[in-house]
Amino acid sequence: MSSKPDSALKLLQLMTRIPENRAIKARYALLYTEALHKNLVKVTSDSLIDIALDYYPKTNDWQRTAKTYFYKGKIYSTNNEWKKACENLLQAEQLALKTNDQKLLGLIYNELGEIYWYQDYIEDAFKYYQLSYKYFLNEADSLNANYILGSITGCYLGKNKLDSAYIHYDKALKFFKEERDTKEISYLESALLYVCFLTENTKRIHEIFAKNKKDTTNSFNRYVILSECHYYLRQYDSAQYYLKLALADSTVKLNNIQKQSIYLHLYQIEEKRSNYKEAFQYVLEYCNITDCLFQQERREAVLNTEKQFRNKLLSNQNEQLKTEAQIHYLLLIILILFLALLICLTIYWINRHKKALRKKENEIEEYLQLVENLKEQHKFTENQFIYRLNEKNREQLQLKEALEKRLAIIKQLTALSIQYRGKANRDIFYTKVNELMKLHTLTQEVLHNLCDIVNINYHGIIDFLKKQFPQLSQEDLEWCAFICSDFSPQEISVIYNVSVNYFYVKNNRLSSKMDINQSLPLYLKEMAKQLYQEKFA
């Protein structure tokens, strides 16, 4: 693209099918637009560059984005839309400054200079030409730098700084002579001749004339330079001679623009010579050629319209592809979301099912455990019931035996009371009763049985007293057993052969020994009631 832009353009034109890819389409559009401009093809349609402009600004590729805005600005400039051209070129400038692209900055500032030059803002054009010249020198692009030097010289000429214009034209001319660029040499020599004419530097005009006179090549540019030399030296016949020679020379193939330039010069010469009839003929020829140029422009306009249509078609296809890609992308996202939702629902259902299974398994395990516990509890309850039943039976047997003994004693006491009725026999009666009760010899055995019976019958009250009041003796426990068995003070006094007052004294002693604040019978009664409630709660 840099060294052989014509070959690059041909290669791009050979590409009949562009891959359906936005990045490749944008790259192709940018390269094709660049190749057209480098081959000096007039581009007036922005449909092609818009493909690149629709893609690159959305990326981080600043260099290509800057180029896209640059060529968009050039197209606006070609269409004389100066404001839009400047907006795009300034946008390109900001991006090119980020990438420090010296050559692109030189091209941007040159284009801005051209815009201001065509609008006769010479000072602004001069400023941008100088910036362009500086960046081309930084890039060591001496060719473009000297092209810009010619534009800077034009600004000096426009500002009527003829000496500066002469110096810069001469400087650029020396460079292009070294480069052997005949086209640019002819342009600069023509411009330099005009400066020499204005400054009346006839010496330099003669030098340019002599140099071109020695040139043996017959070219349009050589004839024009020789004609201009004679014209500025006011040698109108010779000036006319070289122009007619250019028209008559069959080896020189002239295009319409070159012919138009010759007839314009001939008109100016005849006007100077006051040959108005001849001047009028040359004006007619000039107008005929202008009509041809207009027709050519119309043909080019038709071709451009066709090209714009094709570019628009390509742009529409690109938009359609972009829309289809977006639809496919959206459908893909919807499909992915649907699959993700389906997977999530499946996972949720599986987890929920597993959770339900685990819950059922846990419930089954709990039920099984409950059954086992119920079995164990039933077995324990059954064993406890059997044990309690056995205990109850044993207690009933013991109680029965104790009651039988008590009844027997009561019978015997009753018999003794009948036998020894009267005061005379009272001592004998007590003696017989003591022998019967064995209070002195068999008291331990009789009272021991009574404690067991009372303990069973009153829900473990004797065991409670042993545990709660370890200071109580066996005799004290037996005394409490008689009280719990509802023996009256008289009966207890008879059994122990003591007075009734001793019964109350004994009770008070035991209350103090047990450290209770109420009477002993009342305390034992309340404790028996409490043990009963605890047992059957």
Residue pairs with C-beta under 8 A, 6 or more apart in sequence:
1 8
1 31
1 34
1 35
1 38
5 34
5 35
5 38
5 39
6 39
8 31
8 35
8 38
9 32
9 35
9 36
9 38
9 39
12 28
12 31
12 32
12 35
15 28
18 24
18 25
18 28
19 25
20 321
22 55
22 318
22 321
22 322
22 325
23 55
25 51
25 55
25 318
26 51
26 52
26 54
26 55
26 56
27 52
27 64
29 48
29 49
29 50
29 51
29 52
30 49
30 52
30 56
30 64
30 67
30 68
30 71
32 48
33 43
33 48
33 49
33 52
33 71
34 67
34 71
36 43
37 43
37 71
37 74
42 78
42 300
43 71
43 74
43 75
43 78
44 75
44 78
44 79
44 304
44 308
45 75
45 304
45 307
45 308
45 311
46 72
46 75
46 76
47 308
47 311
47 312
47 314
47 315
48 311
48 314
48 315
49 68
49 71
49 72
49 75
50 72
50 315
51 314
51 315
51 318
52 64
52 68
53 68
53 69
53 72
54 318
56 64
56 65
56 68
57 65
57 68
59 65
62 95
62 98
62 99
63 95
63 96
63 99
63 101
63 104
65 95
66 92
66 93
66 95
66 96
66 99
66 101
66 104
67 92
67 104
68 92
69 88
69 89
69 91
69 92
69 95
70 88
70 89
70 92
70 96
70 104
70 107
70 108
70 111
72 88
73 84
73 85
73 86
73 87
73 88
73 89
73 92
73 108
73 111
74 85
74 111
76 82
76 84
76 85
76 88
77 85
77 111
77 114
77 115
82 115
82 119
85 111
85 115
86 112
86 115
89 108
89 111
89 112
89 115
92 104
92 108
93 105
93 108
93 109
96 104
96 105
96 108
97 105
102 135
102 136
102 138
102 139
103 135
103 136
103 139
103 141
103 144
105 131
105 132
105 135
106 132
106 133
106 135
106 136
106 139
106 141
106 144
106 145
106 148
107 132
107 144
108 132
109 128
109 129
109 131
109 132
109 135
110 128
110 129
110 132
110 144
110 148
110 151
112 128
113 124
113 125
113 126
113 127
113 128
113 129
113 132
113 148
113 151
114 125
114 151
115 125
116 122
116 124
116 125
116 128
117 125
117 151
117 154
117 155
122 155
122 158
122 159
123 159
125 151
125 155
126 152
126 155
126 159
129 148
129 151
129 152
129 155
130 152
132 148
133 145
133 148
133 149
133 152
136 142
136 144
136 145
136 148
137 145
142 175
143 179
146 171
146 172
146 175
146 176
147 184
149 168
149 171
149 172
149 175
150 168
150 169
150 172
150 184
150 187
150 188
150 191
152 168
153 164
153 165
153 168
153 169
153 172
153 191
154 165
154 191
156 162
156 164
156 165
156 168
157 165
157 191
157 194
157 195
162 195
162 198
162 199
163 199
165 195
166 192
166 195
166 196
166 199
166 201
169 188
169 191
169 192
169 195
170 192
172 184
172 188
173 185
173 188
173 189
173 192
176 184
176 185
176 188
177 185
182 219
182 221
183 221
185 221
186 221
186 222
186 224
186 225
189 208
189 212
189 225
190 224
190 225
190 228
192 204
192 208
193 205
193 208
193 225
193 228
193 229
193 232
194 228
194 232
195 201
196 202
196 204
196 205
196 208
196 232
197 205
197 232
202 233
205 229
205 232
205 233
206 229
206 233
208 225
208 229
209 225
209 226
209 229
209 230
209 233
212 222
212 225
212 226
212 229
213 226
215 222
218 249
218 251
218 252
219 252
220 246
220 252
220 254
220 258
223 242
223 243
223 245
223 246
223 249
223 252
224 242
224 243
224 246
224 261
224 262
224 265
226 242
227 238
227 239
227 240
227 241
227 242
227 243
227 246
227 265
228 239
228 265
229 239
230 236
230 237
230 238
230 239
230 241
230 242
231 239
231 265
231 268
231 269
234 272
236 269
236 272
236 273
239 265
239 269
240 266
240 269
240 270
243 262
243 265
243 266
243 269
244 266
246 252
246 254
246 262
247 254
247 259
247 262
254 262
256 289
256 292
256 293
256 296
257 293
259 285
259 289
260 286
260 289
260 290
260 293
263 282
263 283
263 285
263 286
263 289
264 282
264 286
266 278
266 282
267 279
267 282
267 283
267 286
270 276
270 278
270 279
270 282
271 279
391 456
395 453
395 456
395 457
398 449
398 452
398 453
398 456
399 453
399 456
399 457
401 449
402 449
402 450
402 453
405 446
405 449
409 436
409 437
412 436
413 433
413 436
416 429
416 432
416 433
416 436
417 429
419 425
419 429
419 432
420 426
420 428
420 429
420 432
430 497
433 494
434 440
434 497
437 443
437 446
437 495
438 445
438 446
439 495
439 496
439 497
447 478
447 481
448 478
450 478
450 481
450 482
450 485
451 462
451 477
451 478
451 481
452 462
453 485
454 461
454 462
454 481
454 484
454 485
455 461
455 462
455 463
455 481
457 485
458 484
458 528
458 531
458 532
459 528
459 531
459 532
459 534
459 535
460 531
461 480
461 484
461 524
461 527
461 528
461 531
462 477
462 480
462 481
464 527
464 531
465 472
465 477
465 480
466 472
466 477
469 513
469 514
471 513
471 514
472 480
472 510
472 513
472 514
476 510
476 513
479 492
479 506
479 510
480 510
480 520
480 524
482 491
482 492
482 495
483 492
483 507
483 520
483 521
483 524
484 524
484 528
487 495
489 500
489 503
489 504
490 500
492 503
493 499
493 500
493 502
493 503
496 502
507 519
507 520
507 521
510 520
511 518
511 519
511 520
511 523
514 520
514 523
516 523
